[in-house]
Amino acid sequence: MNQQVDIYTETMAKVYTDQGHWAKAVEIYQHLVQKEPQRQDLIDALEHARQKMEKQPDTRPEELVPLFREWIELLLQQEKLERLKKLRNKL
């Protein structure tokens, strides 16, 4: 059996759900529902994860780069401001 499929457990699906990794949770729940189609709790969990995944914004790496740049710039500005405050307090 494929090692990846071996970890397709309800516990792993819940871990991914708790972490907000909806696509991975959906993948695992789909596998579990195929194995046990009579389990309504798995079907409900799959539907919940699908709904969350659909609502999740589709963020591409190229969209994140400008945000990280801005974040880093703000961190640097905050650091400079803290140094200036310390310098002012020494005067």
C-alpha positions as CSV (number, residue, x, y, z in Angstrom):
1,M,0.0,0.0,0.0
2,N,1.1,3.5,-0.7
3,Q,2.7,5.1,2.4
4,Q,0.8,8.4,1.8
5,V,-2.5,6.5,1.8
6,D,-1.5,4.8,5.1
7,I,-1.7,8.1,6.8
8,Y,-5.1,8.9,5.4
9,T,-6.8,8.6,8.8
10,E,-9.7,10.5,10.4
11,T,-7.2,11.9,12.9
12,M,-5.0,13.3,10.1
13,A,-8.0,14.8,8.4
14,K,-9.0,16.5,11.7
15,V,-5.4,17.8,12.1
16,Y,-5.5,19.4,8.6
17,T,-9.0,20.8,9.3
18,D,-7.8,22.4,12.6
19,Q,-4.8,23.9,10.8
20,G,-7.0,25.3,8.0
21,H,-5.4,23.0,5.3
22,W,-8.8,22.5,3.6
23,A,-7.6,20.9,0.3
24,K,-5.6,18.2,2.2
25,A,-8.5,17.6,4.5
26,V,-10.8,17.2,1.6
27,E,-8.4,14.8,-0.1
28,I,-8.3,12.6,3.0
29,Y,-12.0,12.7,3.7
30,Q,-12.7,11.7,0.1
31,H,-10.5,8.7,0.6
32,L,-12.2,7.8,3.9
33,V,-15.7,8.2,2.5
34,Q,-14.7,5.8,-0.4
35,K,-13.6,3.3,2.2
36,E,-16.7,3.8,4.4
37,P,-19.5,5.3,2.4
38,Q,-22.1,4.6,5.1
39,R,-20.5,7.0,7.6
40,Q,-22.5,10.1,7.7
41,D,-20.0,11.8,10.0
42,L,-17.3,11.5,7.3
43,I,-19.6,12.7,4.6
44,D,-20.5,15.8,6.7
45,A,-16.9,16.5,7.5
46,L,-16.0,16.2,3.8
47,E,-18.8,18.7,2.9
48,H,-17.7,21.1,5.7
49,A,-14.1,21.0,4.4
50,R,-15.2,21.5,0.8
51,Q,-17.2,24.5,1.8
52,K,-14.3,26.0,3.7
53,M,-11.9,25.3,0.9
54,E,-14.3,27.1,-1.6
55,K,-14.4,30.2,0.7
56,Q,-10.7,30.3,1.1
57,P,-9.1,33.0,-1.1
58,D,-6.9,31.7,-3.9
59,T,-3.6,33.4,-3.0
60,R,-0.8,32.9,-5.5
61,P,2.9,33.4,-4.4
62,E,3.3,36.3,-6.8
63,E,0.6,38.1,-4.9
64,L,2.3,37.5,-1.6
65,V,5.7,39.0,-2.6
66,P,4.6,42.6,-2.4
67,L,2.9,42.0,0.9
68,F,6.0,40.4,2.4
69,R,8.1,43.4,1.1
70,E,5.7,45.8,2.7
71,W,5.7,43.8,6.0
72,I,9.5,43.7,6.1
73,E,9.7,47.4,5.4
74,L,7.3,48.1,8.2
75,L,9.4,46.0,10.6
76,L,12.5,47.9,9.6
77,Q,10.7,51.2,10.2
78,Q,9.5,50.0,13.5
79,E,13.0,49.0,14.5
80,K,14.3,52.5,13.5
81,L,11.6,54.1,15.5
82,E,12.5,52.1,18.6
83,R,16.2,53.1,18.2
84,L,15.2,56.7,17.9
85,K,13.0,56.5,21.0
86,K,15.9,55.0,23.0
87,L,18.3,57.7,21.7
88,R,15.8,60.4,22.7
89,N,15.5,58.9,26.2
90,K,19.2,59.0,26.6
91,L,19.4,62.7,25.9
